[in-house]
Amino acid sequence: MPVYDFKCRDCGEVSEILIRGGDGQVLRCAHCGGESLEKLISSSYVIRMDSSTSGATCCGRAERCETPPCSTGDTCRR
């Protein structure tokens, strides 16, 4: 069950709310009890697609290692 951040349109406070499976869950502000909530995008949803460090191998060296665990054949193991 995911936890999302919501901003209350009535009081402006931000709350973390656990979303349970199924329909019919009424979301309320933890501060004022208002039901007018806006779902926020939090930084935890940002996914970095480039997993390698620019200009470095998987172990952080500028050149590929000659022995494992960093190299297998001609490519750096990542």
GUKOLKOL-397750 format. One record per residue: x, z, y of N, C-alpha, C, O in turn. Coordinates in steps of 0.1 Angstrom, whole numbers. Last residue first. Layout:
BEGIN
  n.c1  n.c3  n.c2 ca.c1 ca.c3 ca.c2  c.c1  c.c3  c.c2  o.c1  o.c3  o.c2
     X     Z     Y     X     Z     Y     X     Z     Y     X     Z     Y
...
REM end
This chain:
BEGIN
  n.c1  n.c3  n.c2 ca.c1 ca.c3 ca.c2  c.c1  c.c3  c.c2  o.c1  o.c3  o.c2
   285  -147   -41   277  -140   -31   264  -136   -37   256  -129   -31
   317  -159   -47   305  -153   -53   297  -145   -42   304  -136   -36
   330  -188   -34   329  -174   -32   316  -169   -38   305  -174   -35
   342  -215   -55   332  -209   -45   333  -194   -45   336  -188   -55
   356  -226   -75   360  -230   -61   351  -224   -51   352  -227   -39
   358  -199   -97   360  -214   -95   364  -216   -81   373  -210   -75
   347  -173   -80   346  -179   -94   347  -194   -92   339  -201   -85
   357  -144   -61   357  -159   -64   354  -162   -78   359  -155   -88
   354  -116   -59   349  -125   -48   349  -140   -52   341  -148   -46
   364   -99   -77   350  -102   -78   345  -113   -68   334  -118   -69
   385  -125   -90   372  -118   -89   374  -104   -83   385   -99   -84
   411  -139   -69   406  -133   -82   393  -127   -79   389  -124   -68
   416  -150   -45   421  -157   -56   416  -152   -70   416  -158   -80
   392  -152   -18   401  -144   -27   405  -152   -39   397  -161   -44
   391  -173    10   386  -170    -3   396  -162   -12   408  -166   -12
   398  -159    42   400  -169    32   395  -164    19   393  -152    17
   389  -138    58   388  -151    64   390  -162    53   385  -173    54
   368  -113    42   381  -119    45   379  -133    50   369  -140    48
   343  -104    34   347  -102    47   360  -108    51   364  -107    63
   334  -109     9   341   -96    10   346   -94    24   352   -84    27
   324  -135    12   314  -124     9   321  -110    10   314  -100    12
   343  -147    41   338  -148    27   329  -136    24   327  -128    33
   336  -160    74   342  -150    65   336  -152    51   325  -157    49
   322  -175    93   337  -175    93   343  -166    83   356  -164    84
   295  -153    95   301  -166   100   316  -165    99   322  -155   105
   283  -140    66   289  -137    79   297  -149    83   304  -155    75
   252  -150    51   267  -149    51   272  -146    65   265  -150    75
   225  -152    53   230  -140    47   245  -139    47   251  -128    45
   202  -163    73   216  -166    71   222  -153    66   225  -144    74
   177  -151    77   178  -161    67   193  -165    64   196  -169    52
   164  -120    81   175  -128    85   178  -138    74   180  -134    63
   132  -111    90   141  -114    79   152  -123    84   149  -134    89
   113   -86   104   122   -96   107   131   -98    95   138   -89    90
    97   -64    99    93   -77    93   102   -88    96   100   -99    91
   107   -43   112   110   -43    98   105   -56    91   109   -59    80
    98   -44   138   111   -50   135   114   -51   120   122   -59   116
    63   -52   137    74   -43   139    87   -50   134    87   -60   128
    36   -63   154    46   -68   145    58   -59   148    63   -58   159
     4   -45   154    17   -49   160    27   -54   150    26   -51   138
   -30   -48   157   -19   -48   148    -6   -53   155    -7   -64   160
   -50   -29   178   -43   -42   177   -31   -40   168   -23   -31   170
   -82   -13   177   -68   -13   174   -63   -27   173   -69   -37   168
  -108     4   184  -103    -8   189   -87    -8   188   -80    -4   197
  -117    29   177  -116    19   167  -111     6   171  -111    -4   163
  -104    62   186  -109    49   190  -108    39   178   -98    40   170
   -91    86   184  -102    83   174  -109    70   177  -119    66   170
   -69    93   198   -82    94   205   -94    91   196  -105    94   200
   -48    93   178   -47   101   191   -61   104   197   -64   115   201
   -51    76   157   -48    90   154   -48    99   166   -49   111   165
   -77    53   157   -65    58   164   -63    72   161   -73    80   161
   -89    39   127   -91    47   139   -78    52   144   -68    54   137
  -104    16   106   -92    20   112   -95    28   125  -103    22   133
  -122    17    77  -124    18    91  -111    24    97  -107    35    94
  -124    -3    50  -116     7    56  -118     7    71  -115    -3    77
  -136   -26    38  -144   -15    43  -137    -3    49  -143     6    54
  -119   -37     8  -125   -39    22  -133   -26    26  -135   -17    18
   -88   -31    -8  -102   -31    -7  -107   -33     7  -100   -30    17
   -61    -7    -4   -67   -19   -10   -82   -19    -9   -88    -8    -9
   -52     8    27   -55     8    13   -61    -4     9   -67   -12    17
   -27    11    50   -38     2    46   -40     3    31   -31    -1    23
   -17    36    71   -16    32    57   -29    23    54   -40    28    55
    -5    33   103   -17    35    95   -14    29    81   -10    17    80
    10    47   131    13    41   118     1    44   109    -4    55   108
     1    40   165     0    48   153     4    40   141     2    28   141
     5    42   200     8    35   188     8    44   176    13    55   177
   -18    43   228    -9    50   219    -7    41   206   -16    33   202
   -39    33   244   -25    27   245   -15    33   236    -4    29   236
   -65    40   244   -56    49   250   -42    44   251   -34    50   258
   -78    15   236   -85    25   244   -75    34   251   -76    36   264
   -63     1   219   -67    -6   231   -74     4   241   -75     1   253
   -36    13   201   -50    15   204   -53     8   218   -45    11   228
   -17    -5   179   -18     0   192   -32     1   196   -40    -8   194
    -2     1   147   -13    -4   155   -13     3   168    -9    14   170
    19    -7   120    18    -1   134     6    -8   141     5   -20   141
    13    -1    85    14   -10    97    13    -2   110     7     9   110
    22     1    52    20     9    64    22    -1    76    33    -7    77
     8   -10    21    16   -11    32    12    -2    44     0     2    45
     8     0   -12     0     0     0     9     0    12    17     9    14
REM end
